Amino acid sequence: MVRASAAVAAEQPPDWREFGPLDLSPILAAALEVFWEHGFHGATVREIARRVGMTVPALYYHHENKEGLLVALLELGTGEATWRTRAAAEEGAGDPAKQLTNVVEAIVRQMTQRTRLATLDLELRYLSARSRRRYAARRKTVENVLAEVVDAGARTGVFTVADTEETSRALLGMCQSVARWYRPDGDCSPEEMAARYVEIALMTVGARRGPVRATRRR
């Protein structure tokens, strides 16, 4: 009985606000590092293999090619963003304003605490058409969660939105863009950044909750 309970507990995802170390294989950890430093185009499989301490043929045994490494990392990032966004929305079920607050916070936290994964979105142009379609479908899930929240708020009169689809797309783009410039060693913590963007999102849909005080790291 104890073993069964432990197994169930292990399957439960952690709190959507909590971010631990990424569970990456040595190959994917090296690939993420090299992509971050040189971009997908500038990265070489030889350099990735060197950092892992294996030969290129040995690396190809695990991943078909460089695109395969990128796809694996993209799927990891979208998978994590999806469950966090869904969990955030579910936590605020029945209250569109709370749901929007949670969802925006979840997305911005993902962008600021998984920056290296999030910026891989800029490398989509190097994916094959098939891989790009697959990734777009996975990423669409996050957009759908946000759209459902905005739509629910508009239907119940909590939000004043003329076009829920365009508003949702604009909010998502705003949040995702954070990864392009955010730096973990900057003045603004992930929590503060999330609070700022929640405020902007609520004002955008006409559900302002009050000013957010700016705080700086010490």
N, C-alpha and C positions, 0 to 999 in steps of 0.2 A: 504493500500500500504506500509506503513512504517513497519507494522508487518511482511509482506511477505519478505521485504528486510532484516530485522533483522534475520529472520529465515534462509535465504540463507547464510547470513554472518556467522551465528553460525555453519553452516555445513562445512564451509571451514576450512581445517586443518591449524594450525599455520605454521609459517616458519619452515623449516626442521632443521634450526640451533638453534632454540629456544627450551629450555627444561624447562617446568614448573614442579610443583609438580605432582607426580603420582596420578591418580584418582583411588584409591583403596578402596574397601569396608573395614570396620574395620577387618573383618576376613582375607582377603587377605593381608592386611597390616601386621597383626600379623604373618601370615604364612611366609611372605617374611622375616620378622625379625628373626623368629626362624630358618628358613632354612639357613639363612646367618650365624647365630651363631653356629648352631649344624650340618648343613648338613641335607639332606633329611632323611638319615638313622637314625641319632641321634635325629631328631625332633619327638615330640609326639603330637598327636591331643589334648591330655589333656592340654599340655602346651600352645598350640595355643588358645584353648578355654579359659583358665585361663586369658590370656592377654587381651582377648576381653571382659571378664566378663560374659561368658555364659557357659552353661553345654555342655558336649560332645554331647549328643543327640540333643541339639538345633543346634549345629554346623553342624551335619550331615543332618539336615533339609535343609541346604543351599548347602552343598557339600557332595557328596557321601562318600568320604574317603580322606585319606591323598594324595593319588595320584591325586584325583580330584583337590585338592588345587594346586598341582604342575603344573598340566596341564593348569589350569586357568591362572597361572602366566606366564607360558611359552608362551601361546597363546597371552597374553597381550604384552609380550616382542617382539615376532616375528611380531605381527601386527604393532607395532610402528616402528620397524626396517624396515619393508617392505614399509610403506608409506613414511618414510623419505628417503629411498634409491631411490625409484621411483621419488619422487619430486626432489631430487638432480640431478638425471640423466636428467630429463626433463628440468631442468633449464639450462643445458649445451647442449641441443639438437643441433646437427649439428657440434659440436666441440668435438671429442673423448677425447682429452687431458683435456678439461674443464670438460667433463662428468666424466672422471676417477678421476680427482681432487675432484669433488663434492661427488662422490659416496664413495670414500675412507674416505673423511672427515666425511661424514654422518655415516658411520659404526663405525669409531673410536670414534666419539662423543657419539654414542649410547653406546659403550663399557665403556667409561669413565664417562658418566653422568647417566647411568643406570646400574652401575656395579653390584648391587645386583641381578637385573633381569638377566643380561647377564651371571653371573656365574652359574645360574641354569642349563645351558647347560651341566655342568659337572655331573648333576644328572640323565641324560637320562637313565643310566643303570637300574634305578629303575622303569622305565615305563613299562607298559605291551606292548606287541608287537604291538597291535592295536594303542595305544596312541603314541608309538614311530614312527610308519609309518605316522601318521597324522601330528606329529610335524615335521618330516623330510620333508614332502611335503611343509609345510608352510615355513620352513627355506630355502628350495630350491629356493624359489622365489627371495630372496636376491642374491643368487649365480647366478641366471639367468640374473638378471639386470647387474651385474658386468661382466658376460661372454659376454653379448651383446655389452657392451661398448668396451671391449678388442677386440672382433671380428671386430667391426666397425673400430676401429683404425688400426688393422692389414690389413683389406681389402683396406683401403684408403691410406696406406703407412705412416700413422702418427706414428704407433708403429712398432717396429721390433720384432715380436714374432713368434717363431717357432711353438709352440703348445698353441693356445689360451685357450683351455679347462684346461690344467694343470696350465697354468699361472694364470688363473682366480681363480682356486681352491687354489693355493698357496697364492695369494694375500688375499683372503677371510680368510684363516686360520691364516695368519699373523695378520690381523686386529682383528679378533675375540679373538686371544690369549691375547690381551691387558687386557681384563677384569680379567684375572687370576692373574695378579700381580699389576695392577694399584691401587693406593690409592689416594683418593681425597685430602688428607692432605699432599701429597708429594710435591716435588719441581716443577713438571711439570703440567701446567694447561691443561684442555681438548683441548683448542685451539692449544697450542704448541704441544701437543702430536699428534693431527690430522695433523698439518703441517709437522711434522717429517715423519709420515707414508705416507703422500702424496708424499713427496720427494722420499722416498724409492720405492713407487709404480711406479712413473714416470720413475725412473732409471731402474726399472725392465723391463718395456716395451720399453725402449729406447727412452723416451721422456722427458729427464731431463729438468727442468725449471729453475735451478739455486739454489744456496745454501740457506738453511733456517737457520736463526740466532737463536741460542739457547737462550731462555730467562728463567729466574727463577722468581718464585713468590717472592714478597717482604713481 
